[in-house]
Amino acid sequence: MKRFALIGNPAAGSLSPRLFEAAYGGRYAYDLLEGPLFADLWQRFLDGYDGINITAPFKQDAFRAVDSLSDSARLCGAVNLAVKTPCGIAGYNTDVDGVVMSVRETGLPVSDALVIGCGGAGRAAAVAALQLGCRVTLANRTSSRASSLAEELGCGWVPLPELTSCSPDLVIYTVPGPMDIPDYPEAVFLEANYRTPAFEGRGRAYVSGRRWLLYQAVAGYSIFTGETPDEGAMFRIFC
């Protein structure tokens, strides 16, 4: 039987095992592997698992460890899913898929995206917005980080005090805590933090980070198994 796992530090408390069990009715094993050393966890993957999800703080380590990269993973500089293939270990970043699928689910057209926060989630969000065909503007507490990422991805950036000059139809907020930002009432508003959201109900259509989490799992589990997961059962985990 194929075996899968999540590696991270910490990993305890992750919803991944419940989501994976729901996705396939418990037909595949899924474990949590936790520890401070990436090399130890990676070796456990190589020795006993067909694929792994990767969470903080090991996504950049996994990026360097795989043999091949998806386009999304290459642009993000991070891997959150690794799977064994006949040609070696392939690395993916399904955080990008999670954003794309969450925004498309609204059915609303988007063309001008503002991504607030330039950490790992912000970078994935910016890559996703580009895949959606949007003109992308970045904003971050540290302007130098926003300008550097904007140059790398070929998009724009704006200092936080100038957010009122933006008129996006898509806002992706990836900062863990709340900041004073404009309302953007006509925008699709996707907030990464689903545990303690600060802007629930904001915008023309509010998209919870739960949808992001669920859709990145849907995309990832399909890569793991080659089988379509039971999305309805996965969604009910949050009900």
C-alpha positions as CSV (number, residue, x, y, z in Angstrom):
1,M,0.0,0.0,0.0
2,K,1.2,3.5,-0.8
3,R,2.3,5.6,2.1
4,F,2.3,9.4,2.5
5,A,3.2,11.9,5.2
6,L,3.6,15.5,6.2
7,I,6.9,16.7,7.5
8,G,7.4,19.9,9.5
9,N,8.4,21.4,12.8
10,P,5.9,21.5,14.3
11,A,3.6,19.1,12.4
12,A,1.3,18.1,15.3
13,G,-2.2,19.6,15.0
14,S,-2.2,19.7,11.2
15,L,-5.5,18.9,9.5
16,S,-3.7,17.0,6.7
17,P,-4.3,13.5,8.1
18,R,-8.0,14.1,8.4
19,L,-8.2,15.7,5.0
20,F,-6.3,12.8,3.4
21,E,-8.4,10.2,5.1
22,A,-11.5,11.9,3.9
23,A,-10.1,12.3,0.4
24,Y,-9.7,8.5,-0.1
25,G,-11.8,6.9,2.6
26,G,-8.8,5.8,4.5
27,R,-7.4,3.6,1.7
28,Y,-3.9,5.1,2.0
29,A,-1.7,5.7,5.0
30,Y,-0.8,9.2,6.0
31,D,1.5,10.1,8.9
32,L,2.9,13.2,10.6
33,L,6.7,13.4,10.8
34,E,8.0,16.1,13.1
35,G,11.5,17.1,14.0
36,P,14.1,19.9,14.0
37,L,16.3,18.5,11.3
38,F,15.2,18.4,7.6
39,A,17.8,15.8,6.7
40,D,16.4,13.3,9.1
41,L,12.8,13.8,8.0
42,W,13.8,13.7,4.3
43,Q,15.6,10.4,4.9
44,R,12.5,9.0,6.5
45,F,10.6,10.0,3.3
46,L,13.2,8.3,1.1
47,D,13.2,5.1,3.2
48,G,9.4,4.6,3.7
49,Y,7.0,6.9,1.8
50,D,5.8,7.5,-1.7
51,G,5.2,11.2,-1.3
52,I,5.2,13.9,1.3
53,N,3.7,17.3,2.0
54,I,6.2,19.8,3.4
55,T,5.3,22.6,5.8
56,A,7.3,25.2,7.7
57,P,10.2,25.6,8.1
58,F,11.3,23.1,5.4
59,K,9.8,24.3,2.1
60,Q,13.1,25.9,0.9
61,D,15.1,22.8,2.0
62,A,12.8,20.6,-0.1
63,F,13.2,23.0,-3.0
64,R,16.9,22.2,-2.9
65,A,16.5,18.5,-2.3
66,V,14.3,17.4,-5.2
67,D,15.5,16.3,-8.7
68,S,12.9,18.3,-10.7
69,L,10.6,21.2,-10.2
70,S,7.2,22.2,-11.4
71,D,7.0,25.7,-12.9
72,S,5.1,27.0,-9.9
73,A,7.6,25.5,-7.4
74,R,10.5,27.1,-9.4
75,L,8.8,30.6,-9.4
76,C,8.0,30.3,-5.7
77,G,11.4,29.0,-4.7
78,A,9.7,26.5,-2.4
79,V,8.3,23.0,-2.5
80,N,5.3,21.9,-0.4
81,L,4.9,18.5,-2.0
82,A,7.5,15.9,-3.1
83,V,6.7,12.6,-4.8
84,K,8.8,9.7,-6.0
85,T,8.7,9.2,-9.8
86,P,10.7,6.9,-12.2
87,C,12.9,9.9,-12.9
88,G,13.6,10.9,-9.3
89,I,11.9,13.1,-6.7
90,A,9.6,15.7,-8.3
91,G,8.8,18.9,-6.4
92,Y,5.6,20.9,-6.6
93,N,4.0,24.0,-5.0
94,T,0.3,23.4,-4.7
95,D,-0.2,26.6,-2.6
96,V,-0.3,28.3,-6.1
97,D,-3.1,25.9,-7.2
98,G,-5.0,26.6,-4.0
99,V,-5.2,30.3,-4.7
100,V,-6.0,29.8,-8.4
101,M,-8.9,27.4,-7.6
102,S,-10.2,29.5,-4.7
103,V,-10.4,32.6,-6.8
104,R,-11.9,30.8,-9.8
105,E,-14.6,29.3,-7.6
106,T,-16.1,32.8,-7.0
107,G,-17.0,33.0,-10.7
108,L,-16.0,36.7,-10.7
109,P,-13.5,38.1,-13.3
110,V,-10.3,39.5,-11.9
111,S,-7.5,41.4,-13.7
112,D,-5.8,43.6,-11.2
113,A,-4.4,41.9,-8.1
114,L,-3.0,43.4,-4.9
115,V,-1.0,40.9,-2.8
116,I,-0.3,42.1,0.8
117,G,2.6,40.4,2.4
118,C,5.8,39.0,0.7
119,G,6.6,35.9,2.7
120,G,6.2,32.4,1.5
121,A,2.4,32.6,1.2
122,G,2.6,36.0,-0.4
123,R,5.1,34.8,-3.0
124,A,2.8,31.8,-3.9
125,A,-0.2,34.2,-4.0
126,A,1.7,36.5,-6.4
127,V,2.6,33.6,-8.7
128,A,-1.0,32.4,-8.6
129,A,-2.3,35.9,-9.5
130,L,0.1,36.0,-12.5
131,Q,-1.2,32.6,-13.6
132,L,-4.8,34.0,-13.4
133,G,-3.6,36.7,-15.9
134,C,-3.7,39.6,-13.5
135,R,-1.6,42.6,-13.3
136,V,0.0,42.2,-9.9
137,T,1.1,44.8,-7.3
138,L,2.9,43.8,-4.1
139,A,2.9,45.5,-0.7
140,N,4.8,44.6,2.4
141,R,5.8,46.1,5.8
142,T,9.4,46.1,4.5
143,S,9.4,47.9,1.2
144,S,12.8,46.5,0.2
145,R,11.3,43.0,0.3
146,A,8.4,44.0,-1.9
147,S,10.6,45.8,-4.4
148,S,13.0,42.8,-4.6
149,L,10.2,40.3,-5.1
150,A,8.5,42.5,-7.6
151,E,11.7,42.8,-9.7
152,E,12.1,39.0,-9.6
153,L,8.6,38.2,-10.7
154,G,8.2,41.1,-13.1
155,C,5.3,42.9,-11.3
156,G,4.8,46.1,-9.5
157,W,4.9,47.2,-5.9
158,V,3.6,50.0,-3.7
159,P,4.6,51.2,-0.2
160,L,1.9,50.5,2.4
161,P,1.1,54.2,3.0
162,E,0.1,54.4,-0.7
163,L,-2.4,51.5,-0.7
164,T,-5.2,54.0,-1.2
165,S,-3.9,54.6,-4.7
166,C,-4.7,51.0,-5.7
167,S,-8.0,49.9,-7.2
168,P,-7.7,46.1,-7.3
169,D,-10.4,43.7,-8.2
170,L,-8.5,40.9,-6.3
171,V,-6.9,41.4,-2.9
172,I,-4.9,38.5,-1.4
173,Y,-3.9,39.2,2.2
174,T,-1.1,37.0,3.5
175,V,0.1,38.8,6.6
176,P,-0.6,36.7,9.8
177,G,-2.1,39.6,11.8
178,P,-4.3,42.6,10.9
179,M,-3.1,45.9,9.4
180,D,-5.0,49.1,8.6
181,I,-5.8,48.7,4.9
182,P,-8.5,50.2,2.6
183,D,-11.8,48.3,2.4
184,Y,-11.7,47.6,-1.3
185,P,-15.4,46.9,-1.4
186,E,-15.5,45.9,-5.1
187,A,-12.7,43.3,-4.9
188,V,-12.6,39.6,-4.4
189,F,-10.8,39.4,-1.0
190,L,-8.8,36.2,-0.1
191,E,-7.4,36.0,3.4
192,A,-4.7,33.4,4.1
193,N,-5.2,33.2,7.8
194,Y,-8.2,31.0,8.4
195,R,-7.7,30.4,12.1
196,T,-8.0,34.0,13.3
197,P,-9.2,36.0,10.3
198,A,-9.1,39.7,10.5
199,F,-11.1,40.7,7.5
200,E,-14.0,38.2,7.3
201,G,-16.8,39.5,5.1
202,R,-14.5,42.1,3.4
203,G,-14.9,42.9,-0.3
204,R,-17.4,42.0,-3.0
205,A,-16.7,38.3,-2.3
206,Y,-14.8,37.1,0.7
207,V,-12.8,33.9,0.3
208,S,-11.6,32.2,3.5
209,G,-8.1,30.7,3.7
210,R,-9.9,27.4,4.4
211,R,-10.7,27.3,0.7
212,W,-7.0,27.9,-0.1
213,L,-6.0,25.1,2.3
214,L,-8.6,22.7,0.9
215,Y,-7.8,23.4,-2.8
216,Q,-4.1,23.1,-2.4
217,A,-4.8,19.7,-0.7
218,V,-7.1,18.6,-3.6
219,A,-4.4,19.5,-6.1
220,G,-1.7,17.8,-4.1
221,Y,-3.5,14.6,-3.3
222,S,-4.3,14.1,-7.0
223,I,-0.5,14.3,-7.7
224,F,0.2,11.8,-5.0
225,T,-2.2,9.1,-6.1
226,G,-3.2,9.9,-9.6
227,E,-6.8,9.6,-8.4
228,T,-9.4,12.4,-7.9
229,P,-10.0,12.9,-4.2
230,D,-13.5,13.2,-2.7
231,E,-13.7,17.0,-2.5
232,G,-17.1,16.9,-0.7
233,A,-15.8,14.7,2.1
234,M,-12.7,17.0,2.4
235,F,-14.8,20.1,2.6
236,R,-17.0,18.7,5.4
237,I,-13.9,18.5,7.6
238,F,-14.4,22.3,8.1
239,C,-18.2,22.1,8.6
